Amino acid sequence: MKKPSVPHGVTLLEAARVLSKLERRRISPSQVRSILVLDTTARAMQPRRSGDTRLYSAVDLAIVRLAVRLRAEGVSPTVARVIVATLRESIVEIWAHARPMALAVIGMRGLLLWRGKQPAAAAACVDLLDVWRGVTHAIQVVRGTDEEVWRWTWKAVADLTNEEGHADVQTDA
């Protein structure tokens, strides 16, 4: 599967700041954590040592942005998380190929449809390309100002990402 080109990852606090700026409303670090890191029993899906910094990729931030938009349209937090987690691979593929598609929610099901084909029964419909727009640039702005993160010692973000620029220390969701 081809992945969208992404810059280096961001920390939890940086992710919350980036998403708040993109969405023009406050998104807390706990919201980001609950969508990406915690399972339904509020336990980390992939626990880390204390002090070990997680890095989040542009795809992770866009996934959170999508869940936040679904919640803003009236979808329950649990349903939004489940739908986004279930359709994650397909959504990433859509972003990779810049397909003009939307995610519609009907009851407890998510449907990927061509943009403009919103079913009448849909409780929410979110344009996927609009969700992706601006995420990579916002991360580049953050990474341009701060090239190191704390991970038991100060480390360059580039050392913590793989050759494609994906944060290889964070794959939760």
C-alpha positions as CSV (number, residue, x, y, z in Angstrom):
1,M,0.0,0.0,0.0
2,K,1.4,3.4,-1.0
3,K,1.4,5.8,2.0
4,P,1.1,9.6,1.8
5,S,4.4,11.5,1.9
6,V,4.7,12.8,5.5
7,P,7.3,14.8,7.4
8,H,8.8,13.7,10.8
9,G,6.5,13.0,13.7
10,V,5.3,15.2,16.5
11,T,4.9,14.7,20.3
12,L,1.5,14.5,22.0
13,L,1.5,18.2,23.1
14,E,2.7,19.3,19.6
15,A,-0.1,17.1,18.0
16,A,-2.7,18.8,20.2
17,R,-1.4,22.3,19.2
18,V,-1.3,21.4,15.5
19,L,-4.8,20.0,15.5
20,S,-6.2,23.0,17.5
21,K,-4.7,25.3,15.0
22,L,-6.0,23.3,12.0
23,E,-9.5,22.9,13.4
24,R,-9.7,26.4,14.9
25,R,-10.9,25.1,18.3
26,R,-9.2,23.6,21.3
27,I,-8.2,20.0,21.0
28,S,-6.6,18.7,24.2
29,P,-3.8,16.2,24.5
30,S,-6.1,13.8,26.3
31,Q,-8.5,13.8,23.2
32,V,-5.6,12.9,21.0
33,R,-4.4,10.2,23.4
34,S,-7.9,8.7,23.8
35,I,-8.3,8.4,20.0
36,L,-4.8,7.1,19.2
37,V,-3.4,5.4,22.2
38,L,-6.1,4.1,24.6
39,D,-8.4,1.1,24.1
40,T,-12.0,1.0,25.3
41,T,-10.8,0.2,28.9
42,A,-8.6,3.3,29.0
43,R,-5.4,1.2,28.9
44,A,-2.5,1.8,26.4
45,M,-2.7,-0.6,23.5
46,Q,1.1,-0.6,23.3
47,P,2.5,0.4,26.7
48,R,5.8,2.3,26.8
49,R,8.4,2.8,29.5
50,S,7.9,5.8,31.6
51,G,9.4,8.9,29.9
52,D,9.5,7.2,26.5
53,T,8.1,9.8,24.0
54,R,5.6,8.7,21.4
55,L,5.8,10.3,18.0
56,Y,2.7,10.7,15.9
57,S,2.8,10.9,12.1
58,A,0.7,13.1,9.8
59,V,-1.6,10.1,9.2
60,D,-2.2,9.8,13.0
61,L,-3.0,13.5,13.2
62,A,-5.4,13.3,10.3
63,I,-7.1,10.2,11.9
64,V,-7.7,12.3,15.0
65,R,-8.9,15.2,13.0
66,L,-11.4,12.9,11.2
67,A,-12.7,11.5,14.5
68,V,-13.0,15.1,15.9
69,R,-15.0,16.2,12.9
70,L,-17.3,13.1,13.2
71,R,-17.9,14.0,16.8
72,A,-18.7,17.6,15.9
73,E,-21.4,16.3,13.5
74,G,-23.1,14.4,16.3
75,V,-21.5,11.0,16.1
76,S,-20.8,9.5,19.6
77,P,-17.1,9.4,20.6
78,T,-17.1,5.6,20.7
79,V,-18.7,5.1,17.3
80,A,-16.4,7.7,15.8
81,R,-13.3,5.9,17.2
82,V,-14.5,2.4,16.1
83,I,-15.4,3.6,12.5
84,V,-12.1,5.4,12.0
85,A,-10.1,2.5,13.4
86,T,-12.0,0.0,11.3
87,L,-11.6,1.9,8.1
88,R,-8.1,3.3,8.8
89,E,-6.3,1.4,6.0
90,S,-8.8,2.3,3.4
91,I,-8.8,6.0,4.5
92,V,-5.0,6.1,4.3
93,E,-5.2,4.7,0.8
94,I,-7.7,7.4,-0.2
95,W,-5.3,10.1,1.1
96,A,-2.4,8.5,-0.7
97,H,-4.1,8.6,-4.0
98,A,-6.0,11.9,-3.3
99,R,-9.3,10.4,-4.2
100,P,-12.3,12.8,-3.8
101,M,-14.2,10.7,-1.2
102,A,-16.1,11.2,2.0
103,L,-16.9,9.2,5.1
104,A,-20.6,8.9,5.8
105,V,-22.0,7.5,9.0
106,I,-25.3,5.7,9.0
107,G,-26.2,4.4,12.4
108,M,-23.1,2.6,13.6
109,R,-21.7,1.9,10.2
110,G,-19.2,4.0,8.2
111,L,-19.3,4.1,4.5
112,L,-16.7,5.5,2.1
113,L,-18.4,7.2,-0.8
114,W,-17.5,9.5,-3.6
115,R,-17.8,13.1,-2.5
116,G,-21.2,14.6,-3.1
117,K,-23.0,11.2,-2.8
118,Q,-24.2,11.7,0.8
119,P,-27.0,9.3,1.6
120,A,-30.2,10.9,3.0
121,A,-30.0,8.7,6.1
122,A,-26.4,9.7,7.0
123,A,-26.0,11.2,10.5
124,A,-22.6,12.7,9.4
125,C,-20.6,13.1,6.3
126,V,-16.9,14.3,6.3
127,D,-14.8,15.1,3.2
128,L,-11.6,13.1,3.5
129,L,-9.4,15.3,1.4
130,D,-10.4,18.3,3.5
131,V,-9.3,16.4,6.6
132,W,-5.9,15.7,5.1
133,R,-5.4,19.2,3.8
134,G,-2.8,21.2,5.8
135,V,-1.7,18.4,8.1
136,T,1.8,17.8,6.6
137,H,2.5,21.5,6.3
138,A,1.6,22.1,9.9
139,I,3.9,19.3,11.1
140,Q,6.7,20.7,8.9
141,V,6.2,24.1,10.6
142,V,6.6,22.4,14.1
143,R,9.5,20.3,13.0
144,G,11.2,23.3,11.5
145,T,11.4,25.0,14.8
146,D,12.2,22.1,17.1
147,E,14.3,19.2,15.7
148,E,14.7,17.3,19.0
149,V,12.4,15.5,21.4
150,W,13.0,14.0,24.9
151,R,13.4,10.3,24.9
152,W,15.4,9.6,28.0
153,T,17.8,12.0,26.4
154,W,17.4,14.7,23.8
155,K,17.2,12.9,20.4
156,A,16.8,14.2,16.8
157,V,13.4,13.5,15.4
158,A,15.0,12.3,12.2
159,D,16.7,9.5,14.1
160,L,13.4,8.3,15.4
161,T,11.7,8.0,12.0
162,N,12.2,5.6,9.2
163,E,13.6,6.4,5.7
164,E,10.1,7.3,4.4
165,G,9.6,9.9,7.1
166,H,7.1,7.9,9.1
167,A,7.3,7.9,12.8
168,D,8.4,4.3,13.4
169,V,8.0,4.6,17.2
170,Q,4.2,5.1,17.0
171,T,1.8,2.8,15.1
172,D,-1.1,2.8,17.5
173,A,-4.8,3.2,16.6
